[in-house]
Amino acid sequence: MSSKKLKEAKQAIEAGREDLIENVQALEAIIPVDIKAIDIALHLGTPWIPPYIL
């Protein structure tokens, strides 16, 4: 959700809404970097993964 808001805020800045610059900077500071699923380590018994997936 935050990534969507960041994109919308950047578009608004380009359209002249310079009052959103601080918001964009704040969002960029907290939004984590996107990673690929292959980069996520899975371990047997991990509670957030249903047993039928493993």
Secondary structure, DSSP 8 states (H G I E B T S, - for coil): -HHHHHHHHHHHHHTT-GGGHHHHHHHHHHS-----GGGS---TT-TTS-TTT-
